[in-house]
């Protein structure tokens, strides 16, 4: 099938480099990478659903609040730890 596809510059450059490195035609490289990407997406999506279990943190220390987590972390760890 023949179609028009617009590639972003960085993607096109990497595909051209791979085509030069392997000596394979650009069209073949594009098709190989599309097949590999599609196969990987299918296998990645087959995993279990990730769930976060909430936990009660208890009451905050006097004078502190969980509403401003970034301020609390700055107070505990210091602003340079970001």
Secondary structure, 3 states (H helix, E strand, C coil): CCCCCCCCHHHHHHHHHHHHHHCCCHHHHHHHHHHHHHHHHHHHCCCCCCCCCCCCCCCCCCCCCCCCHHHHHHHHHCHHHC
